[in-house]
Amino acid sequence: MNSLKTVSEKWLVVLYGVVIALASLAVNSACISRFYQEKLDSQLDSLKKYHD
């Protein structure tokens, strides 16, 4: 029964590693793609509540 516990703990470590890798991939790909805008278009200035 002890070996079953160690095997399940090892699988959990692998599973957590895969989850972390997929999460970091999802975050980094969202920042690289077209969804990340470093500079906003000047047409959007009219939508601001307070102008600089």
ABEGO torsion letter per residue (X at the ends): XAAAAAAAAAAAAAAAAAAAAAAAAAAAAAAABAABBABBBAAAAAABABBX
